[in-house]
Amino acid sequence: MSDPDPILIHHLKPRNFLSFGPENEGIELKALNLFIGPNGSGKSNLIEAINLMRAAGPLISFEN
């Protein structure tokens, strides 16, 4: 049994999630991404948002 094709996220705009407020530009994503920034800038929170979406899987729609 093979794994299904991976989902590539092109744009992520978390709202009201951890360090992300209601208004932000979001982040454009490619096949490989590096998150570099000072402590407290939200790098780990962005990874947590991605992990939450992966865990939710088929329970939510990723469109929009």
mmJSON file of the N, C-alpha and C atoms, coordinates in Angstrom:
{"data_MODEL":{"atom_site":{
"group_PDB":["ATOM","ATOM","ATOM","ATOM","ATOM","ATOM","ATOM","ATOM","ATOM","ATOM","ATOM","ATOM","ATOM","ATOM","ATOM","ATOM","ATOM","ATOM","ATOM","ATOM","ATOM","ATOM","ATOM","ATOM","ATOM","ATOM","ATOM","ATOM","ATOM","ATOM","ATOM","ATOM","ATOM","ATOM","ATOM","ATOM","ATOM","ATOM","ATOM","ATOM","ATOM","ATOM","ATOM","ATOM","ATOM","ATOM","ATOM","ATOM","ATOM","ATOM","ATOM","ATOM","ATOM","ATOM","ATOM","ATOM","ATOM","ATOM","ATOM","ATOM","ATOM","ATOM","ATOM","ATOM","ATOM","ATOM","ATOM","ATOM","ATOM","ATOM","ATOM","ATOM","ATOM","ATOM","ATOM","ATOM","ATOM","ATOM","ATOM","ATOM","ATOM","ATOM","ATOM","ATOM","ATOM","ATOM","ATOM","ATOM","ATOM","ATOM","ATOM","ATOM","ATOM","ATOM","ATOM","ATOM","ATOM","ATOM","ATOM","ATOM","ATOM","ATOM","ATOM","ATOM","ATOM","ATOM","ATOM","ATOM","ATOM","ATOM","ATOM","ATOM","ATOM","ATOM","ATOM","ATOM","ATOM","ATOM","ATOM","ATOM","ATOM","ATOM","ATOM","ATOM","ATOM","ATOM","ATOM","ATOM","ATOM","ATOM","ATOM","ATOM","ATOM","ATOM","ATOM","ATOM","ATOM","ATOM","ATOM","ATOM","ATOM","ATOM","ATOM","ATOM","ATOM","ATOM","ATOM","ATOM","ATOM","ATOM","ATOM","ATOM","ATOM","ATOM","ATOM","ATOM","ATOM","ATOM","ATOM","ATOM","ATOM","ATOM","ATOM","ATOM","ATOM","ATOM","ATOM","ATOM","ATOM","ATOM","ATOM","ATOM","ATOM","ATOM","ATOM","ATOM","ATOM","ATOM","ATOM","ATOM","ATOM","ATOM","ATOM","ATOM","ATOM","ATOM","ATOM","ATOM","ATOM","ATOM","ATOM","ATOM"],
"id":[1,2,3,4,5,6,7,8,9,10,11,12,13,14,15,16,17,18,19,20,21,22,23,24,25,26,27,28,29,30,31,32,33,34,35,36,37,38,39,40,41,42,43,44,45,46,47,48,49,50,51,52,53,54,55,56,57,58,59,60,61,62,63,64,65,66,67,68,69,70,71,72,73,74,75,76,77,78,79,80,81,82,83,84,85,86,87,88,89,90,91,92,93,94,95,96,97,98,99,100,101,102,103,104,105,106,107,108,109,110,111,112,113,114,115,116,117,118,119,120,121,122,123,124,125,126,127,128,129,130,131,132,133,134,135,136,137,138,139,140,141,142,143,144,145,146,147,148,149,150,151,152,153,154,155,156,157,158,159,160,161,162,163,164,165,166,167,168,169,170,171,172,173,174,175,176,177,178,179,180,181,182,183,184,185,186,187,188,189,190,191,192],
"type_symbol":["N","C","C","N","C","C","N","C","C","N","C","C","N","C","C","N","C","C","N","C","C","N","C","C","N","C","C","N","C","C","N","C","C","N","C","C","N","C","C","N","C","C","N","C","C","N","C","C","N","C","C","N","C","C","N","C","C","N","C","C","N","C","C","N","C","C","N","C","C","N","C","C","N","C","C","N","C","C","N","C","C","N","C","C","N","C","C","N","C","C","N","C","C","N","C","C","N","C","C","N","C","C","N","C","C","N","C","C","N","C","C","N","C","C","N","C","C","N","C","C","N","C","C","N","C","C","N","C","C","N","C","C","N","C","C","N","C","C","N","C","C","N","C","C","N","C","C","N","C","C","N","C","C","N","C","C","N","C","C","N","C","C","N","C","C","N","C","C","N","C","C","N","C","C","N","C","C","N","C","C","N","C","C","N","C","C","N","C","C","N","C","C"],
"label_atom_id":["N","CA","C","N","CA","C","N","CA","C","N","CA","C","N","CA","C","N","CA","C","N","CA","C","N","CA","C","N","CA","C","N","CA","C","N","CA","C","N","CA","C","N","CA","C","N","CA","C","N","CA","C","N","CA","C","N","CA","C","N","CA","C","N","CA","C","N","CA","C","N","CA","C","N","CA","C","N","CA","C","N","CA","C","N","CA","C","N","CA","C","N","CA","C","N","CA","C","N","CA","C","N","CA","C","N","CA","C","N","CA","C","N","CA","C","N","CA","C","N","CA","C","N","CA","C","N","CA","C","N","CA","C","N","CA","C","N","CA","C","N","CA","C","N","CA","C","N","CA","C","N","CA","C","N","CA","C","N","CA","C","N","CA","C","N","CA","C","N","CA","C","N","CA","C","N","CA","C","N","CA","C","N","CA","C","N","CA","C","N","CA","C","N","CA","C","N","CA","C","N","CA","C","N","CA","C","N","CA","C","N","CA","C","N","CA","C","N","CA","C","N","CA","C"],
"label_alt_id":[null,null,null,null,null,null,null,null,null,null,null,null,null,null,null,null,null,null,null,null,null,null,null,null,null,null,null,null,null,null,null,null,null,null,null,null,null,null,null,null,null,null,null,null,null,null,null,null,null,null,null,null,null,null,null,null,null,null,null,null,null,null,null,null,null,null,null,null,null,null,null,null,null,null,null,null,null,null,null,null,null,null,null,null,null,null,null,null,null,null,null,null,null,null,null,null,null,null,null,null,null,null,null,null,null,null,null,null,null,null,null,null,null,null,null,null,null,null,null,null,null,null,null,null,null,null,null,null,null,null,null,null,null,null,null,null,null,null,null,null,null,null,null,null,null,null,null,null,null,null,null,null,null,null,null,null,null,null,null,null,null,null,null,null,null,null,null,null,null,null,null,null,null,null,null,null,null,null,null,null,null,null,null,null,null,null,null,null,null,null,null,null],
"label_comp_id":["MET","MET","MET","SER","SER","SER","ASP","ASP","ASP","PRO","PRO","PRO","ASP","ASP","ASP","PRO","PRO","PRO","ILE","ILE","ILE","LEU","LEU","LEU","ILE","ILE","ILE","HIS","HIS","HIS","HIS","HIS","HIS","LEU","LEU","LEU","LYS","LYS","LYS","PRO","PRO","PRO","ARG","ARG","ARG","ASN","ASN","ASN","PHE","PHE","PHE","LEU","LEU","LEU","SER","SER","SER","PHE","PHE","PHE","GLY","GLY","GLY","PRO","PRO","PRO","GLU","GLU","GLU","ASN","ASN","ASN","GLU","GLU","GLU","GLY","GLY","GLY","ILE","ILE","ILE","GLU","GLU","GLU","LEU","LEU","LEU","LYS","LYS","LYS","ALA","ALA","ALA","LEU","LEU","LEU","ASN","ASN","ASN","LEU","LEU","LEU","PHE","PHE","PHE","ILE","ILE","ILE","GLY","GLY","GLY","PRO","PRO","PRO","ASN","ASN","ASN","GLY","GLY","GLY","SER","SER","SER","GLY","GLY","GLY","LYS","LYS","LYS","SER","SER","SER","ASN","ASN","ASN","LEU","LEU","LEU","ILE","ILE","ILE","GLU","GLU","GLU","ALA","ALA","ALA","ILE","ILE","ILE","ASN","ASN","ASN","LEU","LEU","LEU","MET","MET","MET","ARG","ARG","ARG","ALA","ALA","ALA","ALA","ALA","ALA","GLY","GLY","GLY","PRO","PRO","PRO","LEU","LEU","LEU","ILE","ILE","ILE","SER","SER","SER","PHE","PHE","PHE","GLU","GLU","GLU","ASN","ASN","ASN"],
"label_asym_id":["A","A","A","A","A","A","A","A","A","A","A","A","A","A","A","A","A","A","A","A","A","A","A","A","A","A","A","A","A","A","A","A","A","A","A","A","A","A","A","A","A","A","A","A","A","A","A","A","A","A","A","A","A","A","A","A","A","A","A","A","A","A","A","A","A","A","A","A","A","A","A","A","A","A","A","A","A","A","A","A","A","A","A","A","A","A","A","A","A","A","A","A","A","A","A","A","A","A","A","A","A","A","A","A","A","A","A","A","A","A","A","A","A","A","A","A","A","A","A","A","A","A","A","A","A","A","A","A","A","A","A","A","A","A","A","A","A","A","A","A","A","A","A","A","A","A","A","A","A","A","A","A","A","A","A","A","A","A","A","A","A","A","A","A","A","A","A","A","A","A","A","A","A","A","A","A","A","A","A","A","A","A","A","A","A","A","A","A","A","A","A","A"],
"label_entity_id":["1","1","1","1","1","1","1","1","1","1","1","1","1","1","1","1","1","1","1","1","1","1","1","1","1","1","1","1","1","1","1","1","1","1","1","1","1","1","1","1","1","1","1","1","1","1","1","1","1","1","1","1","1","1","1","1","1","1","1","1","1","1","1","1","1","1","1","1","1","1","1","1","1","1","1","1","1","1","1","1","1","1","1","1","1","1","1","1","1","1","1","1","1","1","1","1","1","1","1","1","1","1","1","1","1","1","1","1","1","1","1","1","1","1","1","1","1","1","1","1","1","1","1","1","1","1","1","1","1","1","1","1","1","1","1","1","1","1","1","1","1","1","1","1","1","1","1","1","1","1","1","1","1","1","1","1","1","1","1","1","1","1","1","1","1","1","1","1","1","1","1","1","1","1","1","1","1","1","1","1","1","1","1","1","1","1","1","1","1","1","1","1"],
"label_seq_id":[1,1,1,2,2,2,3,3,3,4,4,4,5,5,5,6,6,6,7,7,7,8,8,8,9,9,9,10,10,10,11,11,11,12,12,12,13,13,13,14,14,14,15,15,15,16,16,16,17,17,17,18,18,18,19,19,19,20,20,20,21,21,21,22,22,22,23,23,23,24,24,24,25,25,25,26,26,26,27,27,27,28,28,28,29,29,29,30,30,30,31,31,31,32,32,32,33,33,33,34,34,34,35,35,35,36,36,36,37,37,37,38,38,38,39,39,39,40,40,40,41,41,41,42,42,42,43,43,43,44,44,44,45,45,45,46,46,46,47,47,47,48,48,48,49,49,49,50,50,50,51,51,51,52,52,52,53,53,53,54,54,54,55,55,55,56,56,56,57,57,57,58,58,58,59,59,59,60,60,60,61,61,61,62,62,62,63,63,63,64,64,64],
"pdbx_PDB_ins_code":[null,null,null,null,null,null,null,null,null,null,null,null,null,null,null,null,null,null,null,null,null,null,null,null,null,null,null,null,null,null,null,null,null,null,null,null,null,null,null,null,null,null,null,null,null,null,null,null,null,null,null,null,null,null,null,null,null,null,null,null,null,null,null,null,null,null,null,null,null,null,null,null,null,null,null,null,null,null,null,null,null,null,null,null,null,null,null,null,null,null,null,null,null,null,null,null,null,null,null,null,null,null,null,null,null,null,null,null,null,null,null,null,null,null,null,null,null,null,null,null,null,null,null,null,null,null,null,null,null,null,null,null,null,null,null,null,null,null,null,null,null,null,null,null,null,null,null,null,null,null,null,null,null,null,null,null,null,null,null,null,null,null,null,null,null,null,null,null,null,null,null,null,null,null,null,null,null,null,null,null,null,null,null,null,null,null,null,null,null,null,null,null],
"Cartn_x":[0.839,0.0,0.894,0.673,1.495,0.788,1.6,1.044,0.364,-0.708,-1.339,-0.399,-0.651,0.172,0.16,1.314,1.367,0.637,0.135,-0.528,0.523,0.619,1.548,0.752,1.102,0.444,1.181,0.463,1.076,1.034,0.017,-0.139,-0.79,-0.264,-0.81,-1.054,-2.27,-2.624,-3.386,-2.639,-3.325,-3.898,-5.106,-5.751,-6.139,-5.828,-6.16,-5.665,-4.462,-3.856,-2.509,-2.373,-1.152,-0.649,0.517,1.057,0.515,-0.36,-0.926,-2.241,-2.342,-3.561,-4.58,-5.647,-6.716,-6.311,-5.359,-4.933,-3.436,-3.072,-1.67,-1.597,-0.436,-0.246,-0.253,0.05,0.215,1.604,1.866,3.197,3.063,3.828,3.879,4.832,4.445,5.262,5.615,6.773,7.253,7.479,8.111,8.362,9.33,10.264,11.205,11.215,11.059,10.988,11.892,12.527,13.334,12.688,12.5,11.925,13.041,13.425,14.524,13.996,14.287,13.864,14.279,14.112,14.502,13.577,14.044,13.211,11.909,10.81,9.514,8.842,9.355,8.765,7.66,7.438,6.334,6.71,7.995,8.422,7.79,7.902,7.328,5.808,5.195,3.74,3.276,4.06,3.728,3.799,4.826,4.944,3.776,3.39,2.252,0.961,0.775,-0.409,-0.428,0.715,0.803,0.508,1.08,0.82,-0.65,-1.3,-2.728,-3.553,-3.196,-3.908,-3.695,-2.472,-2.193,-2.994,-3.092,-3.836,-5.332,-5.846,-7.275,-7.617,-6.638,-6.789,-8.14,-8.872,-10.128,-11.278,-11.045,-12.128,-12.431,-11.461,-11.669,-11.353,-11.873,-11.574,-10.409,-9.418,-8.266,-8.414,-9.557,-9.788,-10.072,-9.887,-10.088,-8.827],
"Cartn_y":[-1.166,0.0,1.243,2.148,3.348,4.525,5.484,6.685,7.533,8.243,9.153,10.299,10.983,12.127,13.156,13.729,14.724,16.003,16.696,17.981,19.069,19.934,21.053,22.306,22.906,24.145,25.299,26.131,27.251,28.549,28.715,29.945,29.584,30.132,29.869,31.204,31.399,32.647,32.332,31.966,31.68,32.962,32.876,34.031,33.659,34.552,34.363,33.021,32.642,31.383,31.692,31.413,31.653,33.08,33.271,34.63,35.36,34.728,35.365,36.048,37.324,38.08,37.913,38.722,38.597,39.064,39.963,40.483,40.242,39.491,39.316,38.983,39.156,38.927,37.456,36.601,35.196,34.959,33.745,33.395,32.516,32.853,32.041,30.878,29.694,28.51,27.841,27.258,26.495,25.054,24.253,22.85,22.715,23.656,23.659,25.052,25.147,26.435,26.434,27.571,27.787,28.908,28.694,29.721,30.27,31.504,32.151,33.444,33.68,34.908,34.917,36.061,36.162,35.337,35.09,34.395,35.162,34.445,35.073,35.619,35.303,35.858,34.982,33.779,32.946,31.76,31.445,30.312,29.005,28.725,27.49,27.488,28.649,28.735,28.415,28.794,28.465,26.955,26.32,24.863,24.198,24.735,24.19,24.3,25.399,25.555,24.489,24.22,23.193,21.815,21.525,20.242,20.079,21.15,21.097,20.777,21.379,21.083,19.638,19.136,17.742,16.789,17.112,16.245,16.257,17.411,17.532,16.76,16.696,15.931,16.087,14.998,15.029,15.711,16.159,16.773,18.195,18.846,20.23,20.4,21.465,21.797,22.777,22.528,23.402,24.425,24.483,25.443,26.806,27.863,29.271,29.835],
"Cartn_z":[0.0,0.0,0.0,-0.947,-1.035,-0.362,0.056,0.67,-0.391,-0.004,-0.971,-1.295,-2.389,-2.764,-1.631,-1.31,-0.236,-0.645,0.338,0.103,0.232,-0.77,-0.717,-0.36,0.755,1.19,0.53,-0.203,-0.914,-0.112,0.693,1.473,2.798,3.872,5.199,5.88,6.372,7.04,8.331,9.383,10.647,11.248,11.759,12.387,13.81,14.74,16.16,16.676,16.294,16.734,17.36,18.643,19.404,19.168,18.561,18.408,17.18,16.404,15.216,15.578,15.276,15.56,14.452,14.507,13.514,12.112,12.031,10.724,10.553,9.53,9.173,7.696,7.121,5.684,5.315,6.271,5.961,5.433,5.005,4.519,3.289,2.254,1.04,1.288,0.89,1.11,-0.214,-0.268,-1.428,-0.986,-1.823,-1.491,-0.311,-0.163,0.951,1.553,2.876,3.549,4.769,5.022,6.218,7.01,8.29,9.154,10.027,9.752,10.459,11.054,12.317,12.955,14.409,15.061,16.466,17.362,18.578,19.549,19.752,19.871,20.114,18.866,17.678,16.455,15.866,16.423,15.971,15.107,15.01,14.183,14.665,15.938,16.495,16.401,16.533,16.42,15.005,14.012,12.63,12.411,12.951,12.858,13.586,14.729,15.481,14.67,13.935,13.084,11.985,11.388,10.347,10.942,12.116,12.774,13.129,13.549,13.872,12.627,11.503,10.255,9.83,9.996,9.645,10.519,11.815,12.737,12.438,12.016,11.715,10.444,9.518,8.279,7.606,7.474,6.719,7.471,8.702,9.461,9.026,8.359,7.942,6.472,5.885,4.502,4.483,3.638,3.542,2.424,1.79,0.71,1.317,0.526,0.889,1.326],
"occupancy":[1.0,1.0,1.0,1.0,1.0,1.0,1.0,1.0,1.0,1.0,1.0,1.0,1.0,1.0,1.0,1.0,1.0,1.0,1.0,1.0,1.0,1.0,1.0,1.0,1.0,1.0,1.0,1.0,1.0,1.0,1.0,1.0,1.0,1.0,1.0,1.0,1.0,1.0,1.0,1.0,1.0,1.0,1.0,1.0,1.0,1.0,1.0,1.0,1.0,1.0,1.0,1.0,1.0,1.0,1.0,1.0,1.0,1.0,1.0,1.0,1.0,1.0,1.0,1.0,1.0,1.0,1.0,1.0,1.0,1.0,1.0,1.0,1.0,1.0,1.0,1.0,1.0,1.0,1.0,1.0,1.0,1.0,1.0,1.0,1.0,1.0,1.0,1.0,1.0,1.0,1.0,1.0,1.0,1.0,1.0,1.0,1.0,1.0,1.0,1.0,1.0,1.0,1.0,1.0,1.0,1.0,1.0,1.0,1.0,1.0,1.0,1.0,1.0,1.0,1.0,1.0,1.0,1.0,1.0,1.0,1.0,1.0,1.0,1.0,1.0,1.0,1.0,1.0,1.0,1.0,1.0,1.0,1.0,1.0,1.0,1.0,1.0,1.0,1.0,1.0,1.0,1.0,1.0,1.0,1.0,1.0,1.0,1.0,1.0,1.0,1.0,1.0,1.0,1.0,1.0,1.0,1.0,1.0,1.0,1.0,1.0,1.0,1.0,1.0,1.0,1.0,1.0,1.0,1.0,1.0,1.0,1.0,1.0,1.0,1.0,1.0,1.0,1.0,1.0,1.0,1.0,1.0,1.0,1.0,1.0,1.0,1.0,1.0,1.0,1.0,1.0,1.0],
"B_iso_or_equiv":[0.0,0.0,0.0,0.0,0.0,0.0,0.0,0.0,0.0,0.0,0.0,0.0,0.0,0.0,0.0,0.0,0.0,0.0,0.0,0.0,0.0,0.0,0.0,0.0,0.0,0.0,0.0,0.0,0.0,0.0,0.0,0.0,0.0,0.0,0.0,0.0,0.0,0.0,0.0,0.0,0.0,0.0,0.0,0.0,0.0,0.0,0.0,0.0,0.0,0.0,0.0,0.0,0.0,0.0,0.0,0.0,0.0,0.0,0.0,0.0,0.0,0.0,0.0,0.0,0.0,0.0,0.0,0.0,0.0,0.0,0.0,0.0,0.0,0.0,0.0,0.0,0.0,0.0,0.0,0.0,0.0,0.0,0.0,0.0,0.0,0.0,0.0,0.0,0.0,0.0,0.0,0.0,0.0,0.0,0.0,0.0,0.0,0.0,0.0,0.0,0.0,0.0,0.0,0.0,0.0,0.0,0.0,0.0,0.0,0.0,0.0,0.0,0.0,0.0,0.0,0.0,0.0,0.0,0.0,0.0,0.0,0.0,0.0,0.0,0.0,0.0,0.0,0.0,0.0,0.0,0.0,0.0,0.0,0.0,0.0,0.0,0.0,0.0,0.0,0.0,0.0,0.0,0.0,0.0,0.0,0.0,0.0,0.0,0.0,0.0,0.0,0.0,0.0,0.0,0.0,0.0,0.0,0.0,0.0,0.0,0.0,0.0,0.0,0.0,0.0,0.0,0.0,0.0,0.0,0.0,0.0,0.0,0.0,0.0,0.0,0.0,0.0,0.0,0.0,0.0,0.0,0.0,0.0,0.0,0.0,0.0,0.0,0.0,0.0,0.0,0.0,0.0],
"pdbx_formal_charge":[null,null,null,null,null,null,null,null,null,null,null,null,null,null,null,null,null,null,null,null,null,null,null,null,null,null,null,null,null,null,null,null,null,null,null,null,null,null,null,null,null,null,null,null,null,null,null,null,null,null,null,null,null,null,null,null,null,null,null,null,null,null,null,null,null,null,null,null,null,null,null,null,null,null,null,null,null,null,null,null,null,null,null,null,null,null,null,null,null,null,null,null,null,null,null,null,null,null,null,null,null,null,null,null,null,null,null,null,null,null,null,null,null,null,null,null,null,null,null,null,null,null,null,null,null,null,null,null,null,null,null,null,null,null,null,null,null,null,null,null,null,null,null,null,null,null,null,null,null,null,null,null,null,null,null,null,null,null,null,null,null,null,null,null,null,null,null,null,null,null,null,null,null,null,null,null,null,null,null,null,null,null,null,null,null,null,null,null,null,null,null,null],
"auth_seq_id":[1,1,1,2,2,2,3,3,3,4,4,4,5,5,5,6,6,6,7,7,7,8,8,8,9,9,9,10,10,10,11,11,11,12,12,12,13,13,13,14,14,14,15,15,15,16,16,16,17,17,17,18,18,18,19,19,19,20,20,20,21,21,21,22,22,22,23,23,23,24,24,24,25,25,25,26,26,26,27,27,27,28,28,28,29,29,29,30,30,30,31,31,31,32,32,32,33,33,33,34,34,34,35,35,35,36,36,36,37,37,37,38,38,38,39,39,39,40,40,40,41,41,41,42,42,42,43,43,43,44,44,44,45,45,45,46,46,46,47,47,47,48,48,48,49,49,49,50,50,50,51,51,51,52,52,52,53,53,53,54,54,54,55,55,55,56,56,56,57,57,57,58,58,58,59,59,59,60,60,60,61,61,61,62,62,62,63,63,63,64,64,64],
"auth_comp_id":["MET","MET","MET","SER","SER","SER","ASP","ASP","ASP","PRO","PRO","PRO","ASP","ASP","ASP","PRO","PRO","PRO","ILE","ILE","ILE","LEU","LEU","LEU","ILE","ILE","ILE","HIS","HIS","HIS","HIS","HIS","HIS","LEU","LEU","LEU","LYS","LYS","LYS","PRO","PRO","PRO","ARG","ARG","ARG","ASN","ASN","ASN","PHE","PHE","PHE","LEU","LEU","LEU","SER","SER","SER","PHE","PHE","PHE","GLY","GLY","GLY","PRO","PRO","PRO","GLU","GLU","GLU","ASN","ASN","ASN","GLU","GLU","GLU","GLY","GLY","GLY","ILE","ILE","ILE","GLU","GLU","GLU","LEU","LEU","LEU","LYS","LYS","LYS","ALA","ALA","ALA","LEU","LEU","LEU","ASN","ASN","ASN","LEU","LEU","LEU","PHE","PHE","PHE","ILE","ILE","ILE","GLY","GLY","GLY","PRO","PRO","PRO","ASN","ASN","ASN","GLY","GLY","GLY","SER","SER","SER","GLY","GLY","GLY","LYS","LYS","LYS","SER","SER","SER","ASN","ASN","ASN","LEU","LEU","LEU","ILE","ILE","ILE","GLU","GLU","GLU","ALA","ALA","ALA","ILE","ILE","ILE","ASN","ASN","ASN","LEU","LEU","LEU","MET","MET","MET","ARG","ARG","ARG","ALA","ALA","ALA","ALA","ALA","ALA","GLY","GLY","GLY","PRO","PRO","PRO","LEU","LEU","LEU","ILE","ILE","ILE","SER","SER","SER","PHE","PHE","PHE","GLU","GLU","GLU","ASN","ASN","ASN"],
"auth_asym_id":["A","A","A","A","A","A","A","A","A","A","A","A","A","A","A","A","A","A","A","A","A","A","A","A","A","A","A","A","A","A","A","A","A","A","A","A","A","A","A","A","A","A","A","A","A","A","A","A","A","A","A","A","A","A","A","A","A","A","A","A","A","A","A","A","A","A","A","A","A","A","A","A","A","A","A","A","A","A","A","A","A","A","A","A","A","A","A","A","A","A","A","A","A","A","A","A","A","A","A","A","A","A","A","A","A","A","A","A","A","A","A","A","A","A","A","A","A","A","A","A","A","A","A","A","A","A","A","A","A","A","A","A","A","A","A","A","A","A","A","A","A","A","A","A","A","A","A","A","A","A","A","A","A","A","A","A","A","A","A","A","A","A","A","A","A","A","A","A","A","A","A","A","A","A","A","A","A","A","A","A","A","A","A","A","A","A","A","A","A","A","A","A"],
"auth_atom_id":["N","CA","C","N","CA","C","N","CA","C","N","CA","C","N","CA","C","N","CA","C","N","CA","C","N","CA","C","N","CA","C","N","CA","C","N","CA","C","N","CA","C","N","CA","C","N","CA","C","N","CA","C","N","CA","C","N","CA","C","N","CA","C","N","CA","C","N","CA","C","N","CA","C","N","CA","C","N","CA","C","N","CA","C","N","CA","C","N","CA","C","N","CA","C","N","CA","C","N","CA","C","N","CA","C","N","CA","C","N","CA","C","N","CA","C","N","CA","C","N","CA","C","N","CA","C","N","CA","C","N","CA","C","N","CA","C","N","CA","C","N","CA","C","N","CA","C","N","CA","C","N","CA","C","N","CA","C","N","CA","C","N","CA","C","N","CA","C","N","CA","C","N","CA","C","N","CA","C","N","CA","C","N","CA","C","N","CA","C","N","CA","C","N","CA","C","N","CA","C","N","CA","C","N","CA","C","N","CA","C","N","CA","C","N","CA","C","N","CA","C","N","CA","C"],
"pdbx_PDB_model_num":[1,1,1,1,1,1,1,1,1,1,1,1,1,1,1,1,1,1,1,1,1,1,1,1,1,1,1,1,1,1,1,1,1,1,1,1,1,1,1,1,1,1,1,1,1,1,1,1,1,1,1,1,1,1,1,1,1,1,1,1,1,1,1,1,1,1,1,1,1,1,1,1,1,1,1,1,1,1,1,1,1,1,1,1,1,1,1,1,1,1,1,1,1,1,1,1,1,1,1,1,1,1,1,1,1,1,1,1,1,1,1,1,1,1,1,1,1,1,1,1,1,1,1,1,1,1,1,1,1,1,1,1,1,1,1,1,1,1,1,1,1,1,1,1,1,1,1,1,1,1,1,1,1,1,1,1,1,1,1,1,1,1,1,1,1,1,1,1,1,1,1,1,1,1,1,1,1,1,1,1,1,1,1,1,1,1,1,1,1,1,1,1]
}}}
